[in-house]
Amino acid sequence: MTTATLGPSRLKLVGLLGALCTLGPLSVDMYLPAFPSMARELGTTAPQIQLSLTTFIIGLALGQLVVGPISDAVGRRKPLLIGLSAYVLFSLMAAIAPTALALAGIRLAQAFGVAAGFVVATAVARDMFSGMAMAKFMSMLMLVNGLGPVIAPVLGGQVLRLTSWRGTFLVLALIGTVLLVVLAMALPETHPEEKRAPANLKGTLRTFGGLLSDRFFVGYALAASFALGSLFAYVSGASFVLQNVFGLTPQQFSLVFGLNSFGILLAGSLNTWLTGRITPRVLLTAGLVMATAGGLGLLTAGLLGGNLLAFLPPLFLLTTSVGVLLPNAATLAMNRHPESAGSASALLGVLQFLAGGLVAPVVGAAGTSSVIPMATVMFGLTVAATLAFTVLTRGDKGITKDTDTIPEAAVEVAPH
């Protein structure tokens, strides 16, 4: 095998992987403003529309289980490019879905393409960096990724001015096509053949078993998963709560949703600046405190019958906490297993998105005529995240200094 030296700048790599990661938020958030109109057009109920979100999240989880070990065996590029091609195809199919159940099935398949992107982005980061260097890189990646939730609902609201919800899936197909072309041209292979492990079921199960037996890894993964589940409870229920309970229009909802997502972006910026000055474990603790305080504020506002102005500040605090919480939890978990970065990334993603997939229908089934069901679920999950972190990661010092950085120029890549 011939090799080539990898020399893209760190900012270029952040841009490539960040753009890849935005596909997930775009796929989830762009069509949220259309939930009520989708229910009317397809002649169905809110929980059935929310099912398309649930199946998408489950597809993300299952897809990562498949793609993670494959990327450890065959490299990062092939699974990514195949996944993005499938994403484009199923986005086009979603645009012509005749029923809510058909859409839910298509979204399950569409999610496998996004799963490939999530796994590869995190695995590439672990291929190239470790220690505090990875913490800094993951924070920068989260910062770019944070643009997705900011842009998606606003873009979705504007698309709805011009067309129906079906047009949002055509736009997603176009975005997927652009990403496919750009990444095929610009993203190098970071997992050379000599570091690959053959893919087989026994070896895959052994790897996953080893990860699950690591108490610290599980603790960080569950903290991130429960926190992300709280965010998905908001994503699933906010469209109905903000529009049906508080009377916002789809465009107004998009602006509120975008503002909360902008909070994630601001928190990511602050986290990037603080990384290296404060250890990831301390930053993760701060994020969990923010999330729990925001969840408690939401539940209190709901129980006291507060108006929109009472509801929005704690919601902003909780969503903002994700910008600090997720990159540090992911860094602390991934840093423990450099030898199986793809599988570790997959398992981390599975736990996160399974939590989200299970939460979405719970919020819908509990009712969308009040803020209390959504607020209760969100607060409960922030408490669960804090408990998982406190109990399971006790005794782990995390990352305390900048060691084991992999220089960009030292990484060899296969030709493509």
N, C-alpha and C positions, 0 to 999 in steps of 0.2 A: 504494500500500500504506500503510495506517495503521500506526503503530508505537506501542509501549508501553514504558515504562521498566521495566527489570528491577531489582527491588529486594529479592530475598530475601536473608536474612542468609547469610553464608558457611557458618555451621554448618548451616543448613537445606539448602543446596545439597550440602554434604558428606553429610548424612543421606540425601538423595534418591539421589545417585549411589552412595553406599556401599551402600545397600540394593539398588540395581540390580546392583552388582558381586557381592554375596553370592550371587546366583542361580547363578553358576558353581561356587563351592565347594560349595554345597548340592547341586547336581545331580551333582557328582562324589563327594562324601564321604558323603552320606547312605546310599547303598546299599552302600558298601564292607564294612561288617560282615556283610552277607548273602552275600558272594561264595561262601563254602564251601557254604552251604545252597542257593544258586541252582544251583550245579553239581550238587548231589544231586537237586534237584527236577526240573531240566530234563534230567537224565541225560546230562551232558556233562562236558568237561574244564575245568581252570582256564584254559588259554589261550583257549578259546572264550568263557568268561565275561569274561575280560579284553578280548576283542575289542570288547565294548560300550563299554568305556572308550576304546579306541583310536579307534573310529568317532566317538565323541562329540568327542574332541579334534580329529580331522581335520575334523569338521563345524564346530567352532569356527574352525579356520583358514580353511576355504573360505568360511564365512559372513562372516568379517571382510573377505575380499577383495571380496565382493559389496557388503556394507553400507557399507564405508568410502567408496568413490567415490560411491555413491548419496546418502549423508548430506552430502557436499560439494555435491551438485547440487540436492537437494530439501529440505535442512534436516535437523535431528536428530530431530524428533518423529515424523514419519510412519514412517520405517524402524523406529524403536524400538517403536512401538505395534503395528505389523504383526508384528514379530518376537516380541513377547511373546504375542500372540494365537496364533501358531503354536506357541509353546512350550507353552502350556496344552493345546492339542489333542494334540500328540504325547506329552505326559506321560500323558494319559489312555490313549492307545494303548499306551504302554509297559507300563501296568499290566495289560494283557490279552495281552501278547505270548506266543505259544504255544511258541516255541523261542528258543534263544540267538541264532541267526542273525537271526531276525525282530527280536529286541530290539536287536541291533547296528544293523540298518537304521533302526529307529525312532529310536534315539539319534543317528544321523547327522543326521536331520532336526530332532530336538529341539534340537540344538546351534546351529542357525541363529538361534534366538530368543535364546540366551545370547550369541551373537556380536554381535547387534545391541546388546545391553546393554553389552558391553565397549567396542565402538567408540564408541558415543554418549557413554558416561561420560568416556572420555579426551578425546574431541573437544570436549565441552562445557567440560572443564577448560582445554583449550588455547584455546578461543574466548574465555574470560574472563580468563585469567592468562598471564603469561610471566615469564621470569627467575626470581629467587629466590621471587617470589610463587607461581609455579607449583610450585616445589619444595616449598614449605610446604603448598600445597593438596593436592598429590599424596600427600604424607606423611600428611596428615589423612585423605585418602580411603583410603589403604592401611590406616590404623588401623581405620576402620569396616569395611572389607572383611575385615579379619582376624577379625572376629566370625564370619564364615561357616564357616571351617574349624574353629573352636572348637565352634560349636553343632551343625554338621551330623552328625559321627559320633556324638555323644551322643544327638542327636535320632533318628538312624537306629537306634541300638541300642535306644532305648526304643520306637520304633515296632515293632521286631521282637518285642518282648515281647507286643504286642497283636495283631499280624497278620503276614503273610508279607512277603517283599521287595516284593510287588506294592503293598502299602499305602504304601511310601515314594514311589512315583510318584504316587499319589493326593494325598499330602501336598504334593509338588512342584507338582502342578497347582493346588492351592489357593493355595500361596504365589505362583505366577505370576499367578493371578487378582487377588490383593490388590495386587501390584506394578503390574499393568496399570491398575487403577482409580486407585490413588494417583498414579502418574506421569502418567496422562492428565489428572488434575485439577491437579497441582502443578508439573510440570516445564515451564518456558517454552521457547520456541524461542530458541536463542542464535546461530543462523547465519542472519542476515537475507538477503533475496533479492539485495540488491546485492553481496553477497560470494560468491554461489554460482557455481560453474562448471558449464556444461552437461555432462551425463554422456554420454560416447561412448567407444568402445573405444580409439580412437587416443589420445585425451587421457589416458585412464586408464593406458594402457601407458607413455605419456611421463612421467606423474607417478611411477609406480612405478620407472621407469628412473632418473629423477633421484634418487629416494631411495636406490636401490641403488648409485648411483655416488658417494654421499657416504660416504667411508670412515669418518668418525667416527660417523655414524648407524648404519651396519652394525656397527661395533665394539660400540657400546652395546647394540644390539638382540641381537647374538649372545651377548654376556655375559649378558644377561637370559634369553635363550632356553635356553642350556646350563644355567644355574642352575635355571631352572624345569623343564627336562628331568630334572635330578637329583631335584627334588621329586616329579615324576610317577613316576619309578622307585620312589620310596618309596611313593607313593599306590597304584601298581599292585601292588607286591609285599608291602606291609606286612601286609595282611589274612591272606595265606597264611603268611608268615614268622612273624608274632607268634602266630598261632593254631596253626599246624601244627608249627612248630619249637619255640616257647617255651611252647606249651600254654595260651595265654590264651583265655578265653571271648569271645564277641562283645561282651558288655558291658565286659569288661576291656580288650579291644582298643579300644573306643570311648573309654574314659577315657584310655588312653595316647595315642591319636591326638589327642584333644582337648587333652591337656596339651602336646603338641608344637605344635599349632596356637596354643595360648595363648602359646607362646614367640614366635610370629610377631607376635601382638598386642602383647606387651611390647616387642619390638624396634621395632615401628612407633611405639609411644609414645615410646621413647627417640629414635628418628629424628626425630619431629616436634619434640621439644624441642631437638635439636641443629641442625636445619635453620635456617639464618640465622646460627648461630654457627660452623658448619663447612660448607665448600662441598660440594655434592652429589658431586663427583668424589672427594673424600677419603672421604666416607661410603660411596660405592660400593666403593672400594678396601678399606675395613674389612670390608664385607659379603663380598667375595670371599675375603678371608683367613679369615674365620670359616667360610665354606662349604668351602673346601679343607681346613682343619684338621679339620672335622667329617667330611668324606669319608674322609680318611686314617685318622681314628680308627675309623670304621666298618669299613674294610677290615682294619685291624690286629686289631680285636676278632674279626672273622670268621675270619681266618687262624689266630689263636691259640686258636680254639675258646672264646671268651669266652661267659659266660652273659648273661642278660637285663640284669643290672646293669651289665655292661661295654658292652653294646650301646646302651643308652638315652641316656647322656650325649652321646656324639658325634652321635647322631641328633638330639637336642634342639638341639645347637649348629648343625648344618647347617640344620635347618628354621627355626630362629630367624633365621638370616642372611638369609632371604628378606624379612623385614620391613624390613631396611635396604637390601638389594640392589635389589629390584625397583622401588620408587618412585624411587630416584635414577637408575637406568639409564633408566627410562621418561622421566623429566624431562629428562635430558640429550639423549636422542634426539629427543623431541617438540619441545623448545625450538628446534631448528634449522629447523623447517619449519612456521611458523604459517600459511602460505598454503594448505597442504593437510593440515590437522589430521586430517580423517577418513581420508584415504588413509595418512598416516603412522601413525595409530593402528592401522589395519587391518594394515599390513605388519608392524608391531611385534608385533601379536597373532598373525599368521600364523606368523612365525618361532618365536615362543614355543611355540605349541600344536602345530606340526608336530614340533618336537623332542620334546614330550611324547607325541604320538601314535606316533612311531617307537620311543620308548623302552619303552612299556608292553608290547608283545608280545615284545620282546627279553628283558625280565626274566622273563616267563612261560615263554618257550621255553627259557631257560637253566636253569630248574628252580626249584621253590619248596620244596624239602626242605632247603635250606641258606641261610644269610644271605649267603654269598660272592657269588653272582651279582648280587644286588641291590646289595650294598656296592661291588662292582667297578664297576658301571655308574654309581652315584652319584658315586664318587670320580673316575672318568674324566671325567665331565661337569663337575665343579667345576674340574678342571684346564683343560679346554677353555674354560670361561668366563673363567678368569683369563688364558689366553693370548690370547683374542680381545680382551679389554679392553687388555692390555698392548701388543699389536702394532698393532692397528688404530686405537686412539684416541690413540696417542702424538703429542704436540704440541698436543692440544686442551686449552685451559684450562678448558673447561666454563663453568659459571655462577659468577661471582665476586662479584657484587653484586646488590642488589635494584633492578632497573631494569625499565622497560616494563610496569609493573603496569597492568592494565586496571581502572579503578574499576568497581565493581558498577553504580553509577548511570548510567554512561556507555554501557552496553550496550543497544542497541535490539533489540527482538524483534518478530516478526510476531504478529498475533493468532491465537488458536486456539480 
